[in-house]
Amino acid sequence: MNPDDEPSARPPPRGVPTLTEVVQAAAPPSEAPAPASLPQPDSPVSPTSHVALEPAVPAQDPVDALLERLGPELERQIAEAVGRVLHEQMLGFNSRVRKAVADVVRDTVAASLLQAGGRSDVSENPENQPSDT
């Protein structure tokens, strides 16, 4: 017996299951006796006397069973991936919207100043120019 096979002196943590009996290792398959031939039944059973057992619940398609088992985790991971992509797109979209709004405001102010007969150069600060009044 190895020292690793000895039980430890300290008790296991609360959530760890423990064995209730010690199981000895079985003999290697090469030392096992050869199985004897199977005994023949005393009276043969006709195939018609067998009762076909129908499963109480039809067997699910393996793909459906796998999807049912993995479904909640897949949905969570897909939602996270879509959320990340949307967030990245919104960051780029936000800067484009700000630029477009700034362009529209600049063009509208320039057009308004031209109609009022004011200065046409909107890139300069009007506080630097002498006032008309």
CNS distance restraints for C-alpha pairs under 8 A (distance, minus, plus):
assign (resid   1 and name CA) (resid   5 and name CA) 6.43 0.50 0.50
assign (resid   2 and name CA) (resid   6 and name CA) 7.29 0.50 0.50
assign (resid  12 and name CA) (resid  16 and name CA) 6.53 0.50 0.50
assign (resid  12 and name CA) (resid  18 and name CA) 7.92 0.50 0.50
assign (resid  27 and name CA) (resid  31 and name CA) 6.50 0.50 0.50
assign (resid  27 and name CA) (resid  32 and name CA) 6.70 0.50 0.50
assign (resid  28 and name CA) (resid  32 and name CA) 6.72 0.50 0.50
assign (resid  45 and name CA) (resid  49 and name CA) 6.86 0.50 0.50
assign (resid  45 and name CA) (resid  50 and name CA) 7.99 0.50 0.50
assign (resid  46 and name CA) (resid  50 and name CA) 7.42 0.50 0.50
assign (resid  55 and name CA) (resid  59 and name CA) 7.68 0.50 0.50
assign (resid  60 and name CA) (resid  64 and name CA) 6.58 0.50 0.50
assign (resid  60 and name CA) (resid  65 and name CA) 6.17 0.50 0.50
assign (resid  61 and name CA) (resid  65 and name CA) 6.23 0.50 0.50
assign (resid  62 and name CA) (resid  66 and name CA) 6.07 0.50 0.50
assign (resid  63 and name CA) (resid  67 and name CA) 6.10 0.50 0.50
assign (resid  64 and name CA) (resid  68 and name CA) 5.99 0.50 0.50
assign (resid  65 and name CA) (resid  69 and name CA) 6.19 0.50 0.50
assign (resid  66 and name CA) (resid  70 and name CA) 6.02 0.50 0.50
assign (resid  67 and name CA) (resid  71 and name CA) 5.20 0.50 0.50
assign (resid  68 and name CA) (resid  72 and name CA) 7.93 0.50 0.50
assign (resid  70 and name CA) (resid  74 and name CA) 6.00 0.50 0.50
assign (resid  71 and name CA) (resid  75 and name CA) 6.04 0.50 0.50
assign (resid  72 and name CA) (resid  76 and name CA) 6.26 0.50 0.50
assign (resid  73 and name CA) (resid  77 and name CA) 6.21 0.50 0.50
assign (resid  74 and name CA) (resid  78 and name CA) 5.99 0.50 0.50
assign (resid  75 and name CA) (resid  79 and name CA) 6.02 0.50 0.50
assign (resid  76 and name CA) (resid  80 and name CA) 6.24 0.50 0.50
assign (resid  77 and name CA) (resid  81 and name CA) 6.19 0.50 0.50
assign (resid  78 and name CA) (resid  82 and name CA) 6.08 0.50 0.50
assign (resid  79 and name CA) (resid  83 and name CA) 5.98 0.50 0.50
assign (resid  80 and name CA) (resid  84 and name CA) 6.19 0.50 0.50
assign (resid  81 and name CA) (resid  85 and name CA) 6.30 0.50 0.50
assign (resid  82 and name CA) (resid  86 and name CA) 6.04 0.50 0.50
assign (resid  83 and name CA) (resid  87 and name CA) 6.04 0.50 0.50
assign (resid  84 and name CA) (resid  88 and name CA) 6.26 0.50 0.50
assign (resid  85 and name CA) (resid  89 and name CA) 6.16 0.50 0.50
assign (resid  86 and name CA) (resid  90 and name CA) 5.98 0.50 0.50
assign (resid  87 and name CA) (resid  91 and name CA) 6.27 0.50 0.50
assign (resid  88 and name CA) (resid  92 and name CA) 6.63 0.50 0.50
assign (resid  89 and name CA) (resid  93 and name CA) 5.97 0.50 0.50
assign (resid  90 and name CA) (resid  94 and name CA) 5.78 0.50 0.50
assign (resid  91 and name CA) (resid  95 and name CA) 6.70 0.50 0.50
assign (resid  92 and name CA) (resid  96 and name CA) 6.44 0.50 0.50
assign (resid  93 and name CA) (resid  97 and name CA) 6.09 0.50 0.50
assign (resid  94 and name CA) (resid  98 and name CA) 6.22 0.50 0.50
assign (resid  95 and name CA) (resid  99 and name CA) 6.24 0.50 0.50
assign (resid  96 and name CA) (resid 100 and name CA) 6.12 0.50 0.50
assign (resid  97 and name CA) (resid 101 and name CA) 6.04 0.50 0.50
assign (resid  98 and name CA) (resid 102 and name CA) 6.08 0.50 0.50
assign (resid  99 and name CA) (resid 103 and name CA) 6.16 0.50 0.50
assign (resid 100 and name CA) (resid 104 and name CA) 6.23 0.50 0.50
assign (resid 101 and name CA) (resid 105 and name CA) 6.11 0.50 0.50
assign (resid 102 and name CA) (resid 106 and name CA) 6.03 0.50 0.50
assign (resid 103 and name CA) (resid 107 and name CA) 6.09 0.50 0.50
assign (resid 104 and name CA) (resid 108 and name CA) 6.02 0.50 0.50
assign (resid 105 and name CA) (resid 109 and name CA) 6.07 0.50 0.50
assign (resid 106 and name CA) (resid 110 and name CA) 6.11 0.50 0.50
assign (resid 106 and name CA) (resid 122 and name CA) 7.77 0.50 0.50
assign (resid 107 and name CA) (resid 111 and name CA) 6.09 0.50 0.50
assign (resid 108 and name CA) (resid 112 and name CA) 6.10 0.50 0.50
assign (resid 109 and name CA) (resid 113 and name CA) 6.13 0.50 0.50
assign (resid 109 and name CA) (resid 122 and name CA) 7.90 0.50 0.50
assign (resid 110 and name CA) (resid 114 and name CA) 6.21 0.50 0.50
assign (resid 110 and name CA) (resid 120 and name CA) 6.48 0.50 0.50
assign (resid 110 and name CA) (resid 121 and name CA) 7.63 0.50 0.50
assign (resid 110 and name CA) (resid 122 and name CA) 6.10 0.50 0.50
assign (resid 111 and name CA) (resid 115 and name CA) 6.26 0.50 0.50
assign (resid 112 and name CA) (resid 116 and name CA) 6.25 0.50 0.50
assign (resid 113 and name CA) (resid 117 and name CA) 6.24 0.50 0.50
assign (resid 113 and name CA) (resid 118 and name CA) 5.03 0.50 0.50
assign (resid 113 and name CA) (resid 119 and name CA) 6.31 0.50 0.50
assign (resid 113 and name CA) (resid 120 and name CA) 6.58 0.50 0.50
assign (resid 114 and name CA) (resid 118 and name CA) 5.73 0.50 0.50
assign (resid 114 and name CA) (resid 119 and name CA) 6.67 0.50 0.50
assign (resid 114 and name CA) (resid 120 and name CA) 5.77 0.50 0.50
assign (resid 124 and name CA) (resid 128 and name CA) 7.96 0.50 0.50
assign (resid 125 and name CA) (resid 129 and name CA) 7.70 0.50 0.50
